[in-house]
């Protein structure tokens, strides 16, 4: 009897995990993090003193262990640090630095933790100066800033935006997405939006040049028509003068 050998199950060597964070719940949650991350990185493209990340683990164990005391903010920014790639944020390897700004993108399964347990962690342990949360479906949006060790809710401005003193930017909702805005109220664009705006600018310039060309053509045609009309009048006057001379009449003596 021929025995059928079972296929061997492949084994993989251990590897350095990028993050211990669970997958994002919906595409809208993923899109939100991409918008926040790419727009800020583009806006601060000339800066080398910050680190921004999305859905990344922060390790903060006082015993410097990666199997305890870890959390993963949906989006966070650390200021006054080296701008370089990291697989995770390890506080004891980063001069004890914690995030300066955190944004949690709420979901039905995480909202309670984000509003309570994480808020207390960011306030009492991490001492994160600015904390915001946003629900991409219900549009729930709040922000807090650390004052004398306690979070105080940030008031909305006239556009219903919240000011981040750490980022020196507004955070607000536009087209059901949480976005950054400059102090002057301009939208902080993603690279794709910047490229679209540049293409639109080029197209507007092209259309403007085309209109200018058409205006110049119309002006040239008008000038040509006027010259033609003057020439026709000159020719008519020359013919009339010739006929008068043929009739023995001096046109110069006609008043």
TAPEGI-V515138 format. One record per residue. N is the residue number from 1. BURIAL is b if it has 9 or more other ideal C-beta (glycine too) atoms within 8 Angstrom, else e. Layout:
# TAPEGI-V515138
((N BURIAL) (N BURIAL))
This chain:
# TAPEGI-V515138
((1 e) (2 e) (3 e) (4 e) (5 e) (6 e) (7 e) (8 e) (9 e) (10 e) (11 e) (12 e) (13 e) (14 e) (15 e) (16 e) (17 e) (18 e) (19 b) (20 e) (21 e) (22 e) (23 e) (24 e) (25 e) (26 e) (27 e) (28 e) (29 b) (30 b) (31 b) (32 b) (33 b) (34 b) (35 b) (36 b) (37 b) (38 b) (39 b) (40 b) (41 b) (42 b) (43 b) (44 e) (45 e) (46 e) (47 e) (48 e) (49 e) (50 b) (51 b) (52 b) (53 b) (54 b) (55 b) (56 b) (57 b) (58 b) (59 b) (60 b) (61 b) (62 e) (63 e) (64 e) (65 e) (66 e) (67 e) (68 e) (69 e) (70 b) (71 b) (72 b) (73 b) (74 b) (75 b) (76 b) (77 b) (78 b) (79 e) (80 e) (81 b) (82 e) (83 e) (84 e) (85 e) (86 e) (87 e) (88 b) (89 b) (90 b) (91 b) (92 b) (93 e) (94 b) (95 e) (96 e) (97 e) (98 b) (99 b) (100 b) (101 b) (102 b) (103 b) (104 b) (105 b) (106 b) (107 b) (108 e) (109 e) (110 b) (111 b) (112 e) (113 e) (114 b) (115 b) (116 e) (117 e) (118 b) (119 b) (120 e) (121 b) (122 b) (123 b) (124 e) (125 e) (126 b) (127 b) (128 b) (129 b) (130 b) (131 b) (132 b) (133 b) (134 b) (135 b) (136 b) (137 e) (138 e) (139 b) (140 b) (141 b) (142 b) (143 b) (144 b) (145 b) (146 b) (147 e) (148 e) (149 e) (150 e) (151 b) (152 e) (153 e) (154 b) (155 e) (156 e) (157 b) (158 e) (159 e) (160 e) (161 b) (162 b) (163 b) (164 b) (165 e) (166 b) (167 b) (168 e) (169 b) (170 b) (171 b) (172 b) (173 b) (174 e) (175 e) (176 e) (177 b) (178 b) (179 b) (180 b) (181 b) (182 b) (183 e) (184 e) (185 e) (186 e) (187 e) (188 b) (189 b) (190 b) (191 e) (192 e) (193 b) (194 b) (195 e) (196 e) (197 b) (198 e) (199 e) (200 e) (201 e) (202 e) (203 e) (204 e) (205 e) (206 e) (207 e) (208 e) (209 e) (210 e) (211 e) (212 e) (213 e) (214 e) (215 e) (216 e) (217 e) (218 e) (219 e) (220 e) (221 e) (222 e) (223 e) (224 e) (225 e) (226 e) (227 e) (228 e) (229 e) (230 e) (231 e) (232 e) (233 e) (234 e) (235 e) (236 e) (237 e) (238 e) (239 e) (240 b) (241 b) (242 e) (243 e) (244 b) (245 b) (246 e) (247 e) (248 e) (249 e) (250 e) (251 b) (252 e) (253 e) (254 e) (255 e))
